[in-house]
Amino acid sequence: MLSGDARAPGLGLINLGNTCYASSMLQILISLPPFIAALHRAMPTAIPNSAQGSLAAELIRLAVRSLATVRGDDLDSPIRILTTLNEIYDNQQWKPGRQQDAHEFLIAMLHQLHHHTATDVEVDDAHARDANIPADPHPHANCPVCAMFRVPWEVLRVCPRCGSANRLPCNELSVTVVPKSGYSVSGLIGDLMIPEPVAARCDHCRSKQTEIRRGFVGLPPVLIVHISRMGFTGKDTTSIDIDEFITFADGLEPVPHTGSENWADSLAHLRKVQPTKVRGDLTEHWTIDDFIETPDEPMADEDEVIRPGYQLHAVVCHQGDQVRGHYIVYINTATGWVQYNDQQRSMLLPKSAERLASMCVYKSVT
């Protein structure tokens, strides 16, 4: 069974029965070498040799095998990831054959790859209790998930009357927006910064009206924007503009990923990895081939000024409705835009993304 265009890099993931949601999200994660490299470094000490460790090991195995692929017929499967998640959550939510939401799957998986120390938890509790403590723009730098994806939000409930503020709990790995006609992705993110009135009493002056204020105190290396199209009345097919590049005001720049080196160094690290397959005692090994070449970093023209910000890295599209549908992901690789449609891989630009996009992933560039 061929998996499509031999020019398209990566690995085809076989659909086991409505598992397109998992395949799309896994393709995005394994396309981020800095994250996979940081996850590999964390495994010996930070991630226990348990179901969570098996989950990390299988993700690393898929990533390294994807880098080693040189033909158009290389296939694998998300079955070990799904089986391990079912074991962790002690349910059959991720059993093949069931329709699932891709964003929910991604967040569920990333939550199981977290590693927080006792000190991290104490700092989080202190920030939650006192809004006067400055928020850390890059908390939990030793956790591969937080260091790569955590959105450094500052979310406050403010009383316009007396000026008191309470920090609200916020530990998000993505930004969720609702599509609006004529808006771009960056415009939808900007709308989240507009103060939102809420009917909640102020704890100090007892005013009946307060407001929620949101803002970034930093920016993650990878920004996941979840476009929430599923609602109680059906699927929203409002057309939006997909930004190819996003910058932020007020001098905010993407925070360097302290848990790993740059893209090329991460690829070089992964070339040496011997990941374990998730089977029992995790003893089955294989190595990546030596012929893989690290792609050169793109060179800028002398007169070109590179602005710090985010470049579009991936677009996830959902076809269908809430009852039945199909996920496809487009990823901007070193070879060009590639469509990953389960086991099929094709050199294609995102099609109909304006109406079908359910997620956009942006990679920081400086």
Secondary structure as the mmCIF struct_conf table of DSSP 4:
data_model
#
loop_
_struct_conf.conf_type_id
_struct_conf.id
_struct_conf.beg_label_comp_id
_struct_conf.beg_label_asym_id
_struct_conf.beg_label_seq_id
_struct_conf.end_label_comp_id
_struct_conf.end_label_asym_id
_struct_conf.end_label_seq_id
STRN STRN1 GLY A 4 GLY A 4
TURN_TY1_P TURN_TY1_P1 ALA A 6 ARG A 7
BEND BEND1 ALA A 8 ALA A 8
BEND BEND2 GLY A 10 GLY A 10
STRN STRN2 GLY A 12 LEU A 13
BEND BEND3 LEU A 16 ASN A 18
HELX_RH_AL_P HELX_RH_AL_P1 CYS A 20 ILE A 30
TURN_TY1_P TURN_TY1_P2 SER A 31 SER A 31
HELX_RH_AL_P HELX_RH_AL_P2 PRO A 33 ALA A 42
TURN_TY1_P TURN_TY1_P3 MET A 43 ALA A 46
BEND BEND4 ILE A 47 ILE A 47
BEND BEND5 ASN A 49 SER A 50
HELX_RH_AL_P HELX_RH_AL_P3 ALA A 51 ALA A 68
BEND BEND6 ARG A 71 ARG A 71
TURN_TY1_P TURN_TY1_P4 GLY A 72 ASP A 73
STRN STRN3 LEU A 75 ASP A 76
BEND BEND7 PRO A 78 PRO A 78
HELX_RH_AL_P HELX_RH_AL_P4 ILE A 79 TYR A 89
TURN_TY1_P TURN_TY1_P5 ASP A 90 ASP A 90
BEND BEND8 ASN A 91 ASN A 91
TURN_TY1_P TURN_TY1_P6 GLN A 93 TRP A 94
TURN_TY1_P TURN_TY1_P7 PRO A 96 GLY A 97
BEND BEND9 ARG A 98 ARG A 98
HELX_RH_AL_P HELX_RH_AL_P5 ALA A 102 GLN A 112
TURN_TY1_P TURN_TY1_P8 LEU A 113 LEU A 113
HELX_RH_AL_P HELX_RH_AL_P6 ALA A 118 ARG A 129
TURN_TY1_P TURN_TY1_P9 ALA A 131 ASN A 132
BEND BEND10 ILE A 133 ILE A 133
HELX_LH_PP_P HELX_LH_PP_P1 PRO A 134 ASP A 136
BEND BEND11 PRO A 137 HIS A 138
TURN_TY1_P TURN_TY1_P10 ALA A 141 ASN A 142
BEND BEND12 CYS A 143 CYS A 143
HELX_RH_AL_P HELX_RH_AL_P7 PRO A 144 PHE A 149
STRN STRN4 TRP A 153 VAL A 158
TURN_TY1_P TURN_TY1_P11 PRO A 160 CYS A 162
STRN STRN5 ALA A 165 ARG A 167
HELX_LH_PP_P HELX_LH_PP_P2 LEU A 168 PRO A 169
BEND BEND13 LEU A 173 SER A 174
STRN STRN6 VAL A 175 VAL A 177
TURN_TY1_P TURN_TY1_P12 SER A 181 GLY A 182
STRN STRN7 SER A 184 SER A 184
HELX_RH_AL_P HELX_RH_AL_P8 VAL A 185 ASP A 191
TURN_TY1_P TURN_TY1_P13 LEU A 192 MET A 193
BEND BEND14 ILE A 194 ILE A 194
STRN STRN8 GLU A 196 VAL A 198
TURN_TY1_P TURN_TY1_P14 ASP A 203 CYS A 205
BEND BEND15 LYS A 208 LYS A 208
STRN STRN9 THR A 210 PHE A 216
BEND BEND16 VAL A 217 GLY A 218
STRN STRN10 LEU A 219 LEU A 219
BEND BEND17 PRO A 221 PRO A 221
STRN STRN11 VAL A 222 ILE A 227
STRN STRN12 MET A 230 GLY A 231
TURN_TY1_P TURN_TY1_P15 PHE A 232 THR A 233
STRN STRN13 GLY A 234 LYS A 235
STRN STRN14 ASP A 241 ASP A 241
BEND BEND18 GLU A 244 GLU A 244
STRN STRN15 PHE A 245 ILE A 246
BEND BEND19 ALA A 249 ALA A 249
TURN_TY1_P TURN_TY1_P16 ASP A 250 GLY A 251
STRN STRN16 PRO A 254 PRO A 254
HELX_LH_PP_P HELX_LH_PP_P3 VAL A 255 PRO A 256
TURN_TY1_P TURN_TY1_P17 THR A 258 GLY A 259
BEND BEND20 SER A 260 SER A 260
HELX_RH_AL_P HELX_RH_AL_P9 TRP A 263 ARG A 271
TURN_TY1_P TURN_TY1_P18 LYS A 272 LYS A 272
HELX_LH_PP_P HELX_LH_PP_P4 PRO A 275 PRO A 275
STRN STRN17 THR A 276 THR A 276
HELX_LH_PP_P HELX_LH_PP_P5 LYS A 277 LYS A 277
BEND BEND21 VAL A 278 ARG A 279
TURN_TY1_P TURN_TY1_P19 GLY A 280 LEU A 282
STRN STRN18 HIS A 285 HIS A 285
TURN_TY1_P TURN_TY1_P20 ASP A 290 PHE A 291
HELX_LH_PP_P HELX_LH_PP_P6 THR A 294 ASP A 301
TURN_TY1_P TURN_TY1_P21 GLU A 302 ASP A 303
HELX_LH_PP_P HELX_LH_PP_P7 GLU A 304 ARG A 307
BEND BEND22 PRO A 308 PRO A 308
STRN STRN19 GLY A 309 GLY A 320
BEND BEND23 GLN A 322 ARG A 324
STRN STRN20 GLY A 325 THR A 333
TURN_TY1_P TURN_TY1_P22 ALA A 334 THR A 335
STRN STRN21 GLY A 336 ASN A 341
TURN_TY1_P TURN_TY1_P23 ASP A 342 GLN A 343
STRN STRN22 GLN A 344 SER A 346
BEND BEND24 SER A 352 SER A 352
HELX_RH_AL_P HELX_RH_AL_P10 ALA A 353 LEU A 356
STRN STRN23 ALA A 357 VAL A 365
#
